[in-house]
Amino acid sequence: MKIVLHEPGIALNTGNIGRTCVATDTELHLIRPYGFVISQKEIKRAGMDYWEKVKLFQYVDYEDFMEKNAEAFQKGAHLWYATTKARQAYTDVSFGPDDYIMLGNESRGIPEEILVEHPESCIRIPMWGDIRSLNLANSAAIILYEALRQNGFPELSAKGELHRLHWKDS
């Protein structure tokens, strides 16, 4: 799986998403311009000591991203656009193991000029009432984990271990 952030604006969100990407062996693709500097301490604080382990790809703009990933799309990878404006929920689609999940800028989202060209690929997280959106890092984690669940959580650890004690066998 791959997470794509289109013009991310908040360093803490990008750092948190980077940490989630490391925990799930997911690539992180960032499309410029950013609202921060990659080396900013907020990114490293949110990503903790994991930031150095992020499989990071950076692009000048959306066209550069599409051009450099064209081969993956030709081979069957799908690009999903997470937006509050989508007609279908993220749980209504089938994610493939090589798919990309794009999320937009925290205040603007993905530009409508992009969304209107891909209505069948737009997905949303259902929300109650007149809430405009969820936090970007939370949204990325919600959708990513559903995509991973659909694909059987490939290569992720099946069980956890306690630090000091051990689980009793049942």
trRosetta pair geometry for C-beta under 8 A, 3 or more apart (Angstrom, degrees):
i j d omega theta_ij theta_ji phi_ij phi_ji
1 24 7.1 -27 58 133 124 122
1 26 4.8 -32 85 -121 94 106
1 27 7.6 -166 102 29 48 75
1 95 7.5 15 -106 165 111 129
1 97 7.0 -93 -53 -169 70 44
1 98 7.6 -156 -83 -129 35 14
1 99 6.2 -10 -124 66 73 74
1 100 7.9 144 -170 -96 59 31
1 101 7.0 4 -176 -2 105 107
1 144 6.3 130 138 -146 151 86
1 147 5.5 114 -111 116 139 132
1 148 6.4 -79 -16 -70 149 83
1 151 7.8 -173 -51 25 108 152
2 26 6.4 169 -100 -175 28 84
2 27 4.4 -18 -117 65 87 104
2 28 7.7 -180 -162 -78 69 19
2 29 5.9 33 172 -10 112 115
2 77 8.0 27 19 -169 124 136
2 98 7.7 16 -6 -179 105 51
2 99 7.2 -147 34 109 83 40
2 100 4.5 -29 77 -108 110 73
2 101 7.1 169 87 21 55 66
3 17 6.1 -150 131 176 154 115
3 20 7.8 62 -26 93 160 110
3 21 5.8 -115 26 -87 126 112
3 26 5.7 60 -10 142 98 126
3 27 7.2 -173 30 90 64 55
3 28 5.4 -15 69 -112 100 64
3 29 6.9 -178 92 27 47 75
3 100 7.8 155 -95 -160 11 64
3 101 5.6 -27 -112 68 60 95
3 103 7.2 -11 -170 8 93 106
3 140 5.6 49 -143 -158 136 117
3 144 6.2 -30 -75 -83 113 125
4 29 4.3 -21 -107 73 76 111
4 30 7.8 179 -156 -76 55 24
4 31 6.8 36 179 -18 96 108
4 65 6.9 93 -149 -166 130 144
4 79 7.6 -7 16 -144 150 99
4 100 5.3 32 -19 178 121 109
4 101 6.7 177 23 83 81 40
4 102 4.1 -31 78 -100 114 75
4 103 7.2 159 84 21 60 60
5 8 4.1 6 155 -50 131 113
5 14 6.3 -135 55 -109 178 93
5 17 6.7 116 -60 95 130 164
5 28 7.3 5 -2 -172 106 89
5 29 7.2 173 22 88 63 57
5 30 5.3 -9 61 -114 102 68
5 31 6.7 -160 93 25 54 77
5 102 7.6 168 -82 -153 17 63
5 103 5.8 -21 -110 68 64 89
5 104 8.0 125 -162 -124 57 11
5 136 7.7 65 -126 172 110 132
5 140 8.0 -29 -79 -87 96 137
6 31 4.8 -9 -123 56 53 130
6 62 6.6 21 -132 -86 111 101
6 102 5.7 44 -29 -177 109 109
6 103 7.0 -161 19 92 84 37
6 104 4.8 -31 65 -114 112 59
6 105 6.5 -80 100 -31 77 73
6 110 5.3 74 52 -109 152 80
6 111 7.7 -119 148 0 142 81
6 114 7.8 -134 -134 38 164 168
7 31 6.0 -47 -39 96 57 90
7 32 7.0 42 -99 163 68 20
7 33 5.9 30 -129 62 93 56
7 34 7.0 -167 -155 -89 48 37
7 35 7.7 72 166 -30 76 87
7 104 7.1 3 54 -164 91 68
7 105 4.5 -30 97 -65 98 111
7 108 7.6 -14 91 60 129 123
8 13 6.5 -154 -164 89 116 112
8 14 4.8 107 139 -73 156 113
8 30 6.4 -64 11 -139 117 100
8 34 5.7 -2 69 -130 79 84
8 35 6.7 -110 119 21 54 93
8 36 7.8 -43 110 27 94 103
8 105 6.4 180 -110 -109 23 61
8 106 7.3 57 -155 -24 62 91
8 136 7.3 143 -131 151 97 162
9 13 8.0 35 65 41 61 132
9 34 7.3 170 -97 -173 32 53
9 35 3.3 45 -148 0 61 147
9 36 7.4 110 178 -15 33 90
9 105 5.0 65 -23 -158 110 93
9 106 4.9 -109 50 26 112 103
9 107 6.3 -16 32 7 163 98
10 13 4.4 70 85 9 105 110
10 14 6.9 171 90 -9 56 86
10 35 6.4 -2 -51 75 37 129
10 36 7.2 61 -159 -27 15 129
10 106 5.3 28 -4 -18 115 153
10 136 7.1 153 48 30 117 135
11 14 5.8 -62 -150 40 34 109
11 15 6.1 35 155 -21 70 108
11 35 7.7 -123 -40 90 70 84
11 36 3.9 165 -65 -148 99 174
11 40 4.8 -76 -124 88 152 139
11 42 3.8 90 103 91 131 118
11 43 4.6 -94 -173 -56 97 79
11 46 7.1 162 132 9 74 132
12 15 5.6 -54 -145 37 31 113
12 16 6.3 30 156 -18 65 106
12 42 5.2 -71 -62 168 73 109
12 43 7.6 -131 -77 -86 29 42
12 45 7.5 -37 -109 80 81 101
12 46 4.5 145 -149 -66 59 143
12 137 7.7 -75 127 -34 75 140
13 16 5.8 -56 -148 38 30 109
13 17 6.2 28 155 -17 65 108
13 46 7.6 -40 -16 172 11 167
13 106 6.4 160 -2 -72 165 125
13 135 6.9 -158 -109 174 109 90
13 136 4.4 44 -166 69 141 117
13 137 4.6 -149 -146 -41 71 97
14 17 5.7 -54 -144 39 31 111
14 18 6.2 38 152 -24 64 105
14 30 7.2 40 -142 -104 126 126
14 34 7.6 6 -59 -145 161 120
14 36 7.2 -154 25 52 139 133
14 43 5.7 -30 89 -119 105 102
14 46 7.5 108 73 78 54 142
15 18 5.5 -52 -148 33 30 115
15 19 6.6 32 152 -20 63 102
15 42 6.4 -145 -18 133 143 64
15 43 4.1 177 -71 -155 104 47
15 44 6.7 -98 -123 -20 127 13
15 45 6.6 26 169 66 167 57
15 46 2.7 111 97 72 126 110
15 47 3.9 -117 -165 -28 81 85
15 51 6.6 -39 -138 -88 85 115
16 19 5.7 -51 -152 32 34 112
16 20 6.6 34 150 -16 64 103
16 46 4.7 -71 -47 170 70 117
16 47 7.1 -128 -59 -72 24 61
16 137 3.8 13 95 -136 130 148
17 20 5.5 -51 -150 37 36 113
17 21 6.3 42 149 -23 66 103
17 28 6.6 125 126 -123 99 124
17 136 7.2 -49 -53 128 127 95
17 137 5.2 -133 -54 -118 79 78
17 140 4.8 22 -119 77 108 165
17 141 7.8 -137 -112 -48 67 80
18 21 5.4 -51 -149 33 33 116
18 22 6.6 34 153 -19 65 100
18 28 5.5 -24 -106 -57 70 169
18 43 7.2 53 13 -175 146 93
18 46 7.7 101 43 103 103 98
18 47 4.4 -18 83 -107 120 126
18 50 6.9 159 125 108 91 103
18 51 5.7 41 126 -116 143 69
18 54 4.4 -39 -162 -93 103 142
18 56 7.5 -4 -125 -82 112 106
19 22 5.8 -50 -151 32 33 110
19 23 6.5 31 151 -17 64 108
19 46 6.8 -129 -15 138 125 72
19 47 4.7 -172 -53 -134 90 58
19 48 6.2 66 -104 24 127 95
19 50 4.8 99 -119 70 74 144
19 51 7.5 -40 -68 -66 75 64
20 23 5.6 -57 -147 39 33 112
20 24 6.3 4 161 3 67 114
20 26 7.3 -17 122 46 77 129
20 137 7.2 156 -13 -167 134 87
20 140 6.4 142 73 112 153 112
20 141 5.2 -122 -127 -91 153 92
20 144 6.6 118 148 64 125 157
21 24 6.3 -75 -143 51 26 93
21 25 8.0 -82 168 96 58 3
21 26 4.3 -108 -142 76 72 92
21 27 6.9 -52 -165 113 124 6
21 28 4.5 -67 -76 -52 174 104
21 54 5.8 60 86 -134 125 89
21 55 7.0 -130 151 39 120 81
22 25 7.7 26 -168 -73 28 37
22 47 7.7 100 -4 -164 132 98
22 50 4.3 -164 49 -180 164 118
22 53 4.8 77 -128 96 125 111
22 54 5.7 -78 -61 -83 99 62
23 50 7.6 -20 -44 -144 78 155
24 144 6.3 137 69 153 172 125
24 145 7.7 -127 -96 -85 145 68
24 148 6.1 -100 -156 -78 126 151
24 156 6.6 -22 -132 -90 64 124
25 55 8.0 43 -167 -3 52 132
25 155 6.3 -22 31 94 157 123
25 156 7.6 -151 14 -77 110 80
26 55 7.6 -157 109 47 32 114
26 144 6.4 -32 -81 -154 170 130
27 55 4.5 -73 -113 101 69 116
27 56 7.9 166 -167 -82 72 19
27 57 6.4 19 175 -1 115 113
28 54 5.3 -27 26 -176 132 113
28 55 6.5 138 19 75 73 62
28 56 5.4 -22 74 -105 100 64
28 57 7.2 173 91 27 50 71
29 56 8.0 148 -91 -161 32 47
29 57 4.6 -20 -110 71 76 106
29 58 7.7 174 -160 -81 54 27
29 59 6.9 25 179 -10 95 114
29 65 6.5 103 161 -136 127 114
29 69 7.8 1 -125 -59 160 141
29 100 7.2 -19 27 -143 142 117
30 34 6.8 7 172 -77 125 115
30 56 7.0 -5 2 -163 111 93
30 57 7.2 168 23 86 66 53
30 58 5.1 -17 68 -111 97 73
30 59 7.0 -178 92 24 49 76
31 58 8.0 160 -86 -160 26 54
31 59 4.8 -23 -111 68 68 111
31 61 6.4 54 -173 -157 100 23
31 62 5.8 44 -164 -76 149 56
31 64 7.7 155 -132 65 90 99
31 65 5.2 -45 -93 -45 114 138
32 58 6.9 51 -37 -179 100 96
32 59 6.5 -151 10 91 83 55
32 60 5.7 -46 47 -155 121 28
32 61 6.4 -63 71 -70 81 52
34 37 7.4 140 93 -83 128 22
34 38 7.1 98 48 -57 171 73
35 105 7.6 103 -27 -143 122 107
36 40 5.0 -67 173 -2 111 154
36 42 7.0 -91 -151 61 149 122
36 43 6.8 154 124 -46 140 111
37 40 4.8 125 67 -45 78 94
38 43 6.5 -50 -167 34 43 171
38 58 7.9 -55 -75 -88 145 143
39 43 7.5 -159 174 48 6 128
39 44 7.7 5 -169 -33 46 117
40 43 5.1 96 71 0 86 100
40 44 7.5 -169 97 2 48 87
41 44 5.6 -61 -149 46 42 107
41 45 5.8 47 151 -27 74 106
42 45 5.5 -51 -141 35 30 113
42 46 6.3 25 160 -13 65 106
43 46 6.2 -60 -149 40 27 104
43 47 5.9 6 160 1 65 117
43 51 6.4 100 136 -121 90 142
44 47 5.9 -63 -133 54 28 100
44 48 7.6 86 167 -101 56 3
44 51 5.0 -92 -117 9 64 159
45 48 7.3 17 -178 -77 27 46
47 50 5.2 -121 168 71 81 88
47 51 3.6 92 108 -69 138 92
47 54 6.9 -46 -156 -44 143 126
48 51 7.1 169 68 -20 37 86
49 52 7.1 -29 177 19 59 106
50 53 5.3 -67 -167 42 61 112
50 54 7.0 82 139 -49 81 83
51 54 5.8 -28 -161 -9 43 116
57 68 7.9 -174 175 118 127 139
59 62 7.6 92 121 -84 135 17
59 64 4.3 166 -171 99 99 111
59 65 4.2 25 -153 -66 179 80
59 68 6.6 -154 -105 27 112 137
60 64 4.3 103 44 -20 89 160
61 64 5.2 103 51 8 61 103
61 65 7.3 -115 108 -4 36 91
62 65 5.5 -53 -151 34 35 114
62 66 6.3 32 154 -17 68 105
62 114 6.5 -117 -156 -91 159 134
63 66 5.8 -53 -146 38 32 109
63 67 6.2 32 155 -20 65 108
64 67 5.8 -55 -144 38 28 112
64 68 6.2 17 161 -11 64 112
65 68 6.3 -66 -144 42 24 101
65 69 6.2 -7 166 7 63 118
66 69 6.4 -76 -141 52 23 93
66 70 6.5 56 155 -68 62 83
66 73 7.9 -7 -156 -9 72 150
67 70 5.8 -20 -154 -27 29 115
69 72 4.9 -43 -174 35 80 117
69 73 6.2 79 129 -21 85 99
69 77 7.6 -86 170 84 106 140
69 100 7.2 42 171 -54 156 153
70 73 5.8 -61 -151 39 35 109
70 74 6.2 36 152 -21 69 107
71 74 5.5 -53 -146 36 33 113
71 75 6.4 26 155 -15 65 108
72 75 5.8 -61 -149 41 30 108
72 77 4.2 -11 154 25 93 142
72 98 6.5 -150 -168 158 105 120
72 100 7.7 90 116 -35 137 116
73 76 7.9 180 -172 37 28 11
73 77 5.5 -78 -87 69 42 88
73 78 7.7 90 -129 -98 77 26
73 79 6.6 -23 -101 -23 115 106
75 98 7.6 -40 100 111 108 160
76 96 6.8 -114 140 154 99 171
76 98 7.0 80 93 63 86 129
77 96 6.8 -150 -125 85 48 127
77 98 4.2 -91 -98 120 99 104
77 99 5.7 168 -164 -96 75 37
77 100 6.3 63 157 -14 115 91
78 95 7.7 -141 62 -138 122 54
78 96 5.9 112 12 23 105 115
78 99 4.7 -18 59 -119 82 101
78 100 7.2 -150 97 33 43 72
78 121 6.8 -161 175 -126 100 113
79 99 7.3 176 -79 -165 26 77
79 100 4.6 -13 -111 68 70 113
79 102 6.3 24 -177 -15 95 116
79 118 7.4 -53 93 -151 102 160
79 121 6.2 38 91 178 68 146
80 90 7.8 83 169 -125 143 87
80 93 6.9 152 -113 101 129 161
80 95 7.3 -49 -29 -106 147 93
80 99 6.2 36 -9 169 106 123
80 100 6.8 -178 25 91 69 57
80 101 5.0 -16 67 -112 109 65
80 102 6.8 -179 87 22 52 74
80 121 5.6 -145 -116 180 46 85
80 122 7.8 132 -169 -110 65 18
80 123 5.4 -4 -176 8 113 123
80 143 7.7 -164 109 177 138 134
81 86 7.4 162 93 -77 86 118
81 102 5.2 -20 -110 66 59 110
81 110 5.5 -101 -164 53 109 170
81 114 6.9 175 -120 126 146 107
81 115 5.9 -176 134 -107 153 76
81 118 5.8 113 -3 93 135 128
81 121 5.5 77 9 116 93 92
81 122 4.8 -37 76 -103 104 66
81 123 7.0 146 72 21 49 70
82 86 7.7 -72 -150 -21 33 138
82 90 7.1 7 -112 -81 95 119
82 101 6.2 41 -31 178 114 92
82 102 6.5 -167 16 86 80 51
82 103 4.8 -18 60 -94 124 75
82 104 7.6 -150 79 -1 79 77
82 110 7.7 126 66 -17 54 125
82 122 7.9 143 -98 -159 12 60
82 123 5.7 -36 -102 75 60 87
82 124 7.1 121 -161 -100 62 39
82 125 7.4 21 -160 -21 108 93
82 139 6.2 139 155 158 145 120
82 140 7.9 -166 34 -88 167 55
82 143 5.8 -99 -92 -47 135 165
83 86 5.1 124 70 -33 86 92
83 104 6.8 44 -95 -1 87 124
83 109 5.6 81 -128 -174 91 128
83 110 5.6 -86 -78 35 115 109
83 115 5.8 8 -21 -109 170 134
83 122 5.3 -40 39 -159 115 107
83 123 7.5 114 31 63 65 39
83 124 6.1 -57 85 -84 49 88
84 109 6.9 -101 18 -100 93 145
84 124 5.6 87 -128 -133 29 118
84 125 7.9 -46 -97 45 68 73
84 127 7.5 -28 -131 16 105 129
84 132 6.7 -47 -99 173 177 55
84 133 5.3 -104 -54 -89 135 90
85 109 7.6 106 -4 153 109 162
85 112 7.6 3 53 -107 172 93
85 115 6.4 48 78 174 131 160
85 122 6.9 -47 88 173 81 143
85 124 7.2 -180 48 -76 26 127
86 89 7.8 145 104 -80 119 26
86 122 3.7 -166 -106 135 100 96
86 123 5.2 144 164 -137 174 4
86 124 3.9 -173 52 -28 107 97
87 119 7.1 30 9 180 119 98
87 122 7.1 79 18 84 71 109
87 124 8.0 134 27 5 14 119
88 92 4.3 -114 -177 72 106 143
88 93 6.5 99 127 -45 132 97
88 122 7.3 127 41 90 85 68
88 123 6.0 -50 92 -113 86 66
88 124 7.3 147 85 23 37 84
89 92 4.8 107 59 -10 74 104
89 123 6.6 37 160 -164 22 84
89 124 6.0 -66 -110 72 50 72
89 125 7.1 72 -150 -117 84 25
89 126 5.4 -21 -109 -37 123 98
90 93 6.6 -63 -160 31 39 104
90 123 4.3 87 -87 162 66 127
90 124 6.8 -136 -31 72 81 23
90 125 6.0 -5 1 -80 122 65
90 142 7.3 115 64 124 158 98
90 143 4.9 -112 -147 -116 156 92
90 146 5.8 111 133 69 114 156
91 146 6.3 -104 -89 -156 71 147
92 123 7.5 -174 50 -127 93 98
93 123 5.9 -85 4 -90 137 129
94 150 6.5 176 -149 -179 61 145
95 99 5.1 -117 -162 33 82 152
95 101 7.9 -16 -125 -65 127 110
95 146 7.2 122 -4 113 140 81
95 147 3.7 -95 131 -133 172 87
95 150 5.0 121 47 65 97 142
95 151 6.6 -79 98 -35 99 106
96 99 4.7 123 57 -40 77 101
96 151 7.5 79 -176 -85 25 121
97 151 4.9 127 -86 -140 82 145
97 154 6.5 47 -132 -13 119 151
99 147 6.5 -125 67 -153 125 135
101 140 7.3 139 110 -139 124 71
101 143 5.4 162 -164 123 150 128
101 144 6.3 -147 43 -79 155 73
101 147 6.6 -133 -49 -31 134 154
102 110 6.3 74 127 -90 114 136
103 110 7.5 -136 -178 -48 23 102
103 136 5.9 133 145 -155 139 93
103 139 6.0 133 -123 104 139 121
103 140 5.6 -88 -15 -78 153 90
103 143 8.0 165 -66 36 112 145
104 108 6.3 -104 151 93 122 71
104 109 3.8 76 76 -178 146 37
104 110 3.6 -138 -68 -46 122 55
104 111 7.5 164 -127 -17 133 47
105 108 4.5 21 75 47 120 93
105 109 6.5 -58 56 -3 69 12
105 110 7.9 145 13 -69 71 36
106 136 5.2 -86 -94 -35 87 129
108 111 7.3 3 143 -78 116 62
109 133 7.6 -165 -76 -84 106 152
110 114 5.4 -89 160 72 104 128
110 115 5.7 122 101 -55 110 99
111 114 5.0 91 72 5 85 100
111 115 7.2 -160 101 -5 45 89
112 115 5.1 -54 -139 41 43 114
112 116 5.8 47 163 -27 75 103
113 116 6.5 -45 -139 29 22 110
113 117 7.4 21 155 -16 51 108
114 117 6.2 -68 -166 33 33 110
114 118 7.0 -16 156 18 68 113
115 118 6.5 -92 -153 55 32 84
115 119 7.3 65 161 -86 72 57
115 122 5.6 54 -153 -89 94 133
116 119 7.0 4 -150 -58 34 90
118 121 4.1 -40 166 45 109 115
118 122 6.3 130 108 -41 84 84
119 122 5.8 -47 -151 12 37 116
123 143 7.1 122 106 -127 132 127
125 134 6.1 -33 80 7 143 133
125 139 5.9 -139 -7 -130 145 88
125 142 5.8 53 -110 104 138 148
125 143 7.0 -106 -67 -59 107 95
127 131 4.7 -105 156 70 133 118
127 133 7.6 -149 -31 -116 163 25
127 134 6.8 -167 -87 -44 128 94
128 131 6.6 55 71 6 58 119
131 134 7.7 44 144 -63 127 62
133 139 7.4 -29 177 -60 95 141
134 138 5.0 -101 154 87 117 120
134 139 4.9 144 81 -61 112 94
134 142 7.6 36 94 -1 161 143
135 138 4.3 79 68 11 95 110
135 139 6.7 -167 88 -11 46 86
136 139 5.6 -55 -146 36 30 113
136 140 6.4 32 156 -21 65 104
137 140 5.8 -50 -147 33 31 112
137 141 6.5 29 155 -16 63 107
138 141 5.8 -59 -150 38 31 109
138 142 6.3 33 154 -23 67 106
139 142 5.8 -52 -145 32 30 112
139 143 6.4 17 163 -7 65 109
140 143 6.4 -66 -149 44 25 101
140 144 5.8 23 159 -18 65 117
141 144 5.8 -57 -135 41 26 110
141 145 6.0 21 168 -15 64 111
142 145 6.5 -67 -152 37 19 103
142 146 6.7 16 154 -15 59 108
143 146 5.8 -57 -151 36 33 111
143 147 6.4 32 153 -18 67 106
144 147 5.7 -57 -151 37 32 111
144 148 6.3 29 153 -16 67 107
145 148 5.5 -50 -141 40 36 112
145 149 6.1 44 154 -25 65 103
146 149 5.5 -50 -145 34 32 114
146 150 6.5 34 155 -20 63 103
147 150 5.8 -52 -151 33 30 112
147 151 6.6 10 155 -2 62 111
148 151 5.9 -70 -149 49 32 101
148 153 5.3 54 155 -101 99 57
148 154 7.3 -122 -152 22 82 74
148 156 6.9 48 177 -16 132 145
149 152 7.8 59 -176 -60 29 15
149 153 6.4 12 -98 -52 42 86
151 154 5.7 -42 130 -21 108 104
153 156 4.3 -81 172 45 98 120
153 158 7.7 129 102 -95 135 64
157 160 7.1 94 119 -80 126 54
161 166 7.8 -26 -158 -123 88 65
161 167 7.6 -113 -130 -10 55 105
162 165 4.7 -32 118 67 150 72
162 166 6.2 -155 46 -91 117 23
162 167 6.5 152 -11 -44 111 73
